[in-house]
Amino acid sequence: MTLKAFEILDKNGFTKPDGSWYELTSAIDKEEGSFLHSLIKQYQPKNTLEIGCAEGLSSMVICESIGSTGKHTIIDAFQSTDWSNHGIYNLKKAGFDNFTLIEERSELVLPQLLKEGKKYDFVFVDGWHTFDHVLVEFFYINNLLPVGGVVAFDDTGLTGINRVMRYISNYPNFECLGSVGDHPKTLKRRALTGMKKAVNAAFSPLGQRIKKELLNDTVLRTDKELKLNGTVTAFRKTAEDKRHWAWYEHF
Ligand SMILES: C[S@@+](CC[C@H](N)C(=O)[O-])C[C@H]1O[C@@H](n2cnc3c(N)ncnc32)[C@H](O)[C@@H]1O
C-alpha cells in the first residue's frame, strides 16, 4: 500500500516553501500509518478527530484514508507557533482539503466539542504525552465517540500512556483492537519482565482480589496479554458507558 504521507516518510523530510530541506522530527512511522489506514478502511469512519498535527504525517494518512467525502478535524495548539504551519503546508501540498484545524489546546477544545454535541467515529490521540493529559483527553473522547467508534493512541510504549491504556482496558464498554510498533527490548526491560513473572508466580497461592491489592498491575497482566505491546494502540467503543458512579478497577 502506498499513501502520500509515505513519500515524505521515505525521504524523512520535505522541501519547505522557501526551497530549503526540512528533516522530520515528530511523525508516526509507516507501520503505524498503515495501522491507522487499515483501521479506517475496516471501520469506515466519515467524521474523524485528531489531537497533534506537527509536520502533518498522521493527518495526511487520515485525510487520504477517509477520502474526499470524509471530514477530518485537527486540534493542534502550536501548529503556527512551534511548527511554522508545516503540517498544514504538507496537507495542502498533497491536495487534501477535507480537514479543519483548531489551533487551541485540546483540554479547552474537547469540552467545547462535547458541549456542541459533536460526534467523531475515529479519533487519533498524539498531543501532550503526560498520563493526566491523555486521561483527560480520553474522558472527553469516550463521550464524543458513538458506539462502534474507534480511538487510537500514539506512543503507548511510554509508561504514562501505557497506564492510561491499562485503565481503558478495564472499561466494560471498550475492546482493545491491538497495537503495532516495537517497544524497545532493552536488557533492563527483559530482566524486569522475568522478575515480574517470578513475583506473580510466588504470589499465585493468594486469590486474585488480594493479589490486585498487593501487586502492581504490570506484574499481574502483561502488556502482551492485554494487546498493549506496541507503540500505537487502538480501542473500539462497544456499548454506551453504563459504569456505576463509583466504578474503579486497578490499572
Ligand atoms: C508528537 S506531535 C504529533 C505528531 C503527528 N501526530 C504525526 O504523527 O505526524 C505532538 C503535537 O501535539 C501538539 N500539542 C501538544 N500539546 C497540545 C495540547 N495541549 N493541545 C493540542 N495540541 C497539542 C504539538 O503542537 C504537536 O504538534
The ligand as an ORCA input file, in Angstrom:
! r2SCAN-3c Opt
* xyz 0 1
  C       4.034     14.125     18.566
  S       3.489     15.571     17.757
  C       2.263     14.978     16.636
  C       2.809     14.165     15.503
  C       1.768     13.786     14.462
  N       0.601     13.178     15.059
  C       2.334     12.803     13.464
  O       2.488     11.628     13.812
  O       2.602     13.169     12.322
  C       2.572     16.349     19.025
  C       1.720     17.526     18.597
  O       0.830     17.844     19.659
  C       0.673     19.237     19.752
  N       0.251     19.536     21.141
  C       0.982     19.466     22.255
  N       0.238     19.772     23.337
  C      -1.011     20.024     22.880
  C      -2.237     20.392     23.513
  N      -2.337     20.569     24.832
  N      -3.320     20.559     22.739
  C      -3.254     20.396     21.393
  N      -2.118     20.055     20.739
  C      -1.009     19.863     21.473
  C       2.018     19.805     19.347
  O       1.919     21.122     18.857
  C       2.463     18.818     18.271
  O       2.071     19.258     17.010
*
